[in-house]
Amino acid sequence: MSAKNKKSAAPKPTPAPVAPPAVNAPTATAAVDGESFQQRHPKLANAIFAAVCIYVAMLWLLALDQTFHWGIFGPKLPPMP
């Protein structure tokens, strides 16, 4: 065995460039356009917001009714005969 480096005279072949995998182009959706639900459906979004506000208000009113015994949602005890 010799200690000399044996270099080949022929240059090493370079690998062929590999094309990246094809990515499907995204379709035109609301997420791509950057539109929010409020912008796409303003009437429905306003109706949902109003319903949630009424629901929260009714929960607060029920809590106040039970705390102060106002009887808004019906009496605590059945009426006496």
C-alpha positions as CSV (number, residue, x, y, z in Angstrom):
1,M,0.0,0.0,0.0
2,S,1.3,3.3,-0.9
3,A,0.8,6.5,1.1
4,K,0.2,8.6,-2.0
5,N,-3.2,10.0,-2.8
6,K,-4.6,8.6,-5.9
7,K,-6.8,11.1,-7.6
8,S,-8.7,10.1,-10.7
9,A,-8.2,12.1,-13.8
10,A,-11.9,12.2,-14.6
11,P,-14.0,14.9,-12.7
12,K,-16.8,13.6,-10.6
13,P,-20.2,14.0,-12.2
14,T,-22.4,16.6,-10.5
15,P,-25.9,15.4,-9.6
16,A,-28.7,16.8,-11.8
17,P,-30.7,19.5,-10.2
18,V,-33.9,18.1,-8.7
19,A,-37.1,20.2,-9.3
20,P,-39.1,20.8,-6.1
21,P,-42.4,18.8,-5.9
22,A,-45.3,20.5,-7.6
23,V,-47.6,22.3,-5.1
24,N,-51.2,22.8,-6.1
25,A,-52.1,26.4,-6.4
26,P,-54.6,27.4,-3.7
27,T,-58.1,28.2,-4.8
28,A,-59.7,31.5,-4.3
29,T,-61.1,31.1,-0.8
30,A,-61.9,33.6,2.0
31,A,-58.8,32.6,3.9
32,V,-56.6,33.6,0.9
33,D,-58.5,36.8,0.3
34,G,-58.2,37.8,4.0
35,E,-61.9,38.4,4.5
36,S,-63.3,37.7,7.9
37,F,-66.7,36.1,8.6
38,Q,-68.1,39.6,9.5
39,Q,-67.1,40.9,6.1
40,R,-68.4,37.8,4.2
41,H,-71.8,37.5,6.1
42,P,-72.6,40.8,7.8
43,K,-76.3,40.1,8.4
44,L,-75.6,36.7,9.9
45,A,-72.8,37.9,12.0
46,N,-74.9,40.8,13.4
47,A,-77.7,38.3,14.1
48,I,-75.4,36.0,16.0
49,F,-73.9,38.9,18.0
50,A,-77.4,40.1,18.9
51,A,-78.4,36.6,20.0
52,V,-75.3,36.2,22.2
53,C,-75.9,39.7,23.8
54,I,-79.6,38.8,24.6
55,Y,-78.5,35.4,26.0
56,V,-75.9,37.0,28.3
57,A,-78.4,39.7,29.4
58,M,-81.0,37.0,30.2
59,L,-78.4,35.1,32.3
60,W,-77.6,38.3,34.3
61,L,-81.3,39.0,34.8
62,L,-81.9,35.4,36.0
63,A,-79.0,35.8,38.4
64,L,-80.4,39.1,39.8
65,D,-83.8,37.6,40.0
66,Q,-82.6,34.7,42.1
67,T,-80.5,36.9,44.2
68,F,-83.1,39.6,45.1
69,H,-86.2,37.4,44.7
70,W,-88.0,39.7,42.2
71,G,-90.1,36.9,40.8
72,I,-89.5,37.8,37.1
73,F,-89.1,34.2,36.0
74,G,-91.9,32.9,38.3
75,P,-92.3,32.7,42.0
76,K,-90.0,30.6,44.1
77,L,-93.0,29.0,46.0
78,P,-96.3,28.0,44.5
79,P,-99.2,30.3,45.3
80,M,-101.3,29.4,48.4
81,P,-104.8,28.1,47.8
